[in-house]
């Protein structure tokens, strides 16, 4: 009898052990299934937000574009150098498949002189509604008025003017080689730097963008947002978030600074928001109804644009290919991930 009872107990224990094993196996399969679904869901979600790798920005090419402008001489409105540079910029953009027009208009400067301005406007895939505007000024200030020597003489304007144009030209070249899914516009504004230095009249600056803002090259022209390139080539450049840009185009600012950080150029693009620009071309682009930000180097410690600003030191010696690369590659990353 004892043996029979013992046998029954052993059989029941074996049954319970098997039951426990089966339950554990079932729960494991359920958990694996849930984990698999979660992984699949995460994978799908990651696929949706996967960034597009932009083409490689060539800093040597951008540097050559900057030098080509400087080689013409100071691009002062009304001079031969100004006209020759206009022809060069127009032809370069045409060679990259952009539709190019030169917007002309008569403006009067603060010293009562009259000039025929030339805004160089280029469009890639103008038929597309979704588009980004890249702009810079291409003229040179007539005087090195912040220099202690030769303050009444012109200067090269390698950084102040030519650097932004050089970056934009290399962007245009890359856009031609590998077209993005959106349209791209490039505008080189004239007569940005012919302003009253005493600061009493902000409207004496940016005459080209002011003219364009009230005389759009295309009726009802619009873009997702604009990016102004102003002084983007000097060594050790840092680009804080400019206060007016944050006010008018915060979404675009966040896109650009995030892109810079993601591709390894966060040290160039400071997260600090500073008020250091009075009137610049982006102000008038914003007034035209297009959110526009300003990428412009500023030394927060020295509270200025650098010793070379509006001086004879603004020449090719201060142009840094690493800075051109940081700005250009960041903008390409933004363009190729815009929908």
C-alpha positions in Angstrom: 0.0 0.0 0.0 2.8 2.4 0.9 4.5 1.7 -2.4 1.3 2.4 -4.3 0.8 5.7 -2.6 4.4 6.7 -3.2 4.0 5.8 -6.9 0.9 8.0 -7.2 2.7 10.9 -5.5 5.6 10.7 -7.8 3.4 10.6 -10.9 1.5 13.7 -9.7 4.8 15.6 -9.0 6.0 14.7 -12.5 2.7 16.0 -14.0 3.0 19.3 -12.0 6.6 19.7 -13.1 5.6 19.2 -16.8 2.7 21.6 -16.3 5.1 24.3 -14.9 7.5 23.7 -17.8 4.7 24.1 -20.3 3.4 27.3 -18.7 6.9 28.7 -18.6 7.5 27.8 -22.2 4.2 29.5 -23.3 5.0 32.7 -21.4 8.4 32.8 -22.9 6.9 32.5 -26.4 4.4 35.3 -25.6 7.2 37.6 -24.3 9.4 36.9 -27.4 6.4 37.6 -29.6 5.7 40.9 -27.8 9.4 41.8 -28.0 9.5 41.0 -31.7 6.4 43.2 -32.3 8.0 46.0 -30.3 11.2 45.7 -32.2 9.4 45.6 -35.5 7.3 48.7 -34.5 10.5 50.5 -33.4 12.2 49.6 -36.6 9.3 50.9 -38.7 9.3 54.1 -36.6 13.0 54.5 -37.1 12.6 54.0 -40.8 10.1 56.8 -41.0 12.4 59.3 -39.4 15.6 58.1 -40.9 17.7 61.0 -42.2 19.0 61.3 -45.7 22.7 61.5 -46.2 23.5 64.7 -48.1 26.1 64.9 -50.8 29.6 65.9 -49.7 30.3 69.6 -49.6 33.7 70.4 -51.1 35.5 73.1 -49.2 38.2 73.4 -51.8 35.6 74.3 -54.4 33.9 76.8 -52.1 37.3 78.4 -51.3 37.9 78.7 -55.0 34.6 80.5 -55.5 35.5 82.9 -52.7 38.9 83.6 -54.3 37.4 84.1 -57.7 35.2 86.9 -56.4 38.1 88.6 -54.5 40.2 88.4 -57.6 37.8 90.7 -59.4 38.7 93.4 -56.8 36.2 95.1 -54.4 32.7 94.5 -55.8 31.6 98.1 -55.2 28.4 99.1 -57.0 29.1 101.1 -60.2 32.6 99.6 -60.7 33.9 97.3 -63.4 34.7 94.7 -60.8 31.1 94.7 -59.7 29.9 94.2 -63.3 32.4 91.4 -64.0 31.5 89.6 -60.8 27.8 89.8 -61.6 28.5 88.2 -64.9 30.6 85.5 -63.3 28.0 84.6 -60.6 25.2 84.5 -63.1 27.1 82.2 -65.5 28.1 79.9 -62.7 24.5 79.5 -61.5 23.3 78.9 -65.1 26.0 76.2 -65.6 24.4 74.3 -62.6 21.0 74.2 -64.2 19.4 77.1 -62.4 17.0 79.5 -64.0 18.7 82.9 -63.5 17.4 86.4 -63.7 19.0 89.7 -62.7 16.6 92.0 -60.9 17.6 95.6 -61.5 16.3 98.7 -59.7 17.4 102.2 -59.0 18.1 103.1 -55.3 19.6 106.0 -53.5 22.2 105.5 -50.8 22.5 107.5 -47.6 25.0 109.8 -49.2 22.4 110.7 -51.9 24.1 108.7 -54.7 22.0 106.7 -57.0 22.9 103.2 -58.2 21.3 100.5 -60.3 21.3 97.5 -58.1 21.6 94.0 -59.4 20.0 91.2 -57.4 21.1 87.9 -58.9 18.2 85.4 -58.5 18.5 81.7 -59.4 15.9 78.9 -59.1 16.3 75.1 -59.3 13.1 73.2 -60.0 11.0 76.4 -59.9 7.8 74.4 -60.5 8.0 72.8 -57.1 6.0 74.4 -54.3 8.2 73.1 -51.4 11.5 75.0 -51.5 14.3 76.6 -49.5 15.8 80.0 -50.1 19.6 80.4 -49.7 20.8 84.0 -49.8 23.8 86.2 -49.3 25.0 89.6 -50.3 27.6 89.9 -53.0 28.6 93.5 -52.9 31.6 95.0 -51.0 31.5 98.0 -48.7 33.3 100.9 -50.4 35.4 101.8 -47.3 37.4 100.0 -44.7 35.9 102.4 -42.1 36.7 100.2 -39.1 40.4 100.2 -40.0 42.9 102.6 -38.4 44.8 102.9 -41.7 43.3 103.5 -45.1 39.8 103.8 -43.7 38.6 105.6 -46.8 39.9 102.9 -49.2 38.0 99.8 -50.3 38.9 96.3 -49.1 38.6 92.7 -50.4 35.5 91.6 -48.6 36.6 88.0 -48.6 34.6 87.1 -45.5 32.0 89.9 -45.6 30.2 89.0 -48.8 32.3 86.5 -50.7 32.3 83.7 -48.2 28.5 83.4 -48.1 28.3 83.5 -51.9 31.1 80.9 -52.2 29.2 78.5 -49.9 26.0 79.1 -51.8 27.7 78.4 -55.2 29.1 75.1 -53.9 25.6 74.2 -52.6 24.2 75.0 -56.1 26.9 72.8 -57.7 25.9 69.8 -55.4 22.2 70.4 -56.1 22.9 70.1 -59.8 24.9 66.8 -59.3 22.3 65.2 -57.1 18.9 66.9 -57.2 17.0 67.0 -53.9 13.3 66.3 -53.6 12.5 70.0 -53.1 13.2 73.2 -55.1 16.1 75.5 -54.2 16.4 79.2 -54.7 19.6 81.3 -54.5 19.5 85.0 -54.2 22.6 87.2 -54.1 21.5 90.6 -52.8 23.2 93.8 -53.9 24.0 96.9 -51.9 23.7 95.3 -48.5 26.9 96.9 -47.2 26.5 100.5 -48.4 25.1 101.8 -45.2 25.5 104.7 -42.8 28.1 103.7 -40.2 26.9 106.0 -37.5 23.9 103.7 -36.9 21.3 106.4 -37.0 19.6 104.9 -40.1 19.2 101.1 -40.2 17.2 101.4 -43.4 20.4 102.7 -45.2 21.7 99.1 -45.2 20.4 96.1 -47.2 19.0 98.1 -50.1 19.0 95.1 -52.4 16.9 92.9 -50.1 14.6 95.9 -49.3 14.0 96.3 -53.0 13.4 92.6 -53.5 11.0 92.4 -50.6 8.6 94.9 -52.2 9.3 93.7 -55.7 9.3 89.9 -55.6 10.8 88.3 -58.6 7.8 86.0 -58.9 4.3 87.1 -57.9 3.4 85.5 -54.6 6.8 83.9 -54.3 7.1 81.7 -51.2 9.5 79.3 -49.6 9.4 77.0 -46.6 12.1 79.2 -45.1 15.2 81.1 -45.9 18.9 80.9 -44.8 21.0 84.0 -45.0 24.8 83.4 -45.1 26.7 86.5 -43.8 30.4 86.2 -42.9 30.6 82.4 -42.8 34.3 81.8 -43.7 36.7 83.1 -41.0 38.9 81.0 -38.9 37.6 80.0 -35.4 34.1 81.1 -36.4 31.2 80.5 -34.0 27.6 81.1 -35.0 25.3 81.9 -32.1 21.5 81.8 -32.7 20.7 85.3 -33.7 17.8 86.8 -31.7 15.7 88.1 -34.7 16.2 84.7 -36.4 14.8 82.9 -33.4 11.9 85.3 -33.2 10.9 85.1 -36.9 12.1 81.6 -37.9 12.5 79.5 -34.8 11.5 76.2 -36.5 14.1 76.7 -39.2 16.8 77.7 -36.6 16.2 74.5 -34.7 16.5 72.5 -37.9 19.8 74.0 -38.9 21.4 73.8 -35.4 20.1 70.2 -34.9 21.5 69.2 -38.3 24.9 70.8 -37.4 25.0 68.9 -34.2 24.0 65.6 -35.7 26.8 65.6 -38.4 29.5 66.8 -36.1 29.6 70.6 -36.4 28.0 71.5 -33.1 31.1 73.3 -32.0 30.6 75.9 -34.8 26.8 76.4 -34.1 26.4 77.7 -30.5 23.1 77.1 -28.8 23.3 80.5 -27.2 20.8 83.1 -28.4 22.3 86.6 -28.7 21.1 90.0 -29.9 24.0 91.2 -32.1 22.6 92.1 -35.5 20.7 95.3 -36.3 19.7 95.3 -39.9 20.6 92.4 -42.2 19.0 90.9 -45.3 17.1 88.3 -43.4 15.0 91.1 -41.7 13.5 92.1 -45.1 13.1 88.5 -46.3 11.0 88.0 -43.1 9.0 91.1 -43.9 8.2 89.5 -47.3 6.5 86.7 -45.4 9.3 84.1 -45.6 10.7 82.9 -42.2 14.5 83.5 -42.6 17.4 83.0 -40.3 20.9 84.5 -40.3 24.0 82.4 -40.0 26.6 85.0 -39.0 29.8 84.6 -37.0 30.1 86.6 -33.8 32.6 86.6 -31.0 30.6 86.8 -27.8 33.6 87.4 -25.6 34.9 90.3 -27.7 31.3 91.4 -28.5 32.1 92.0 -32.1 32.5 90.5 -35.6 36.3 90.4 -35.4 39.2 92.7 -36.0 38.9 92.1 -39.7 35.4 93.4 -40.0 35.2 96.3 -42.4 39.0 96.5 -42.5 41.8 95.6 -44.9 42.3 92.4 -42.9 39.2 91.0 -44.5 41.1 89.1 -47.2 41.8 85.5 -48.2 44.2 85.0 -45.3 41.3 84.8 -42.9 39.2 82.3 -44.9 39.2 78.9 -43.4 38.1 75.8 -45.4 37.0 74.1 -42.2 34.5 76.8 -41.5 33.2 76.8 -45.1 32.8 73.0 -44.8 30.9 73.2 -41.5 28.4 75.7 -42.8 28.0 74.2 -46.3 27.6 70.6 -45.2 25.1 71.6 -42.5 22.9 73.4 -45.1 23.1 70.5 -47.5 21.9 68.2 -44.7 19.0 70.5 -44.1 18.1 70.7 -47.8 18.2 67.0 -48.5 16.0 66.2 -45.4 13.4 68.8 -46.1 10.1 67.5 -47.5 
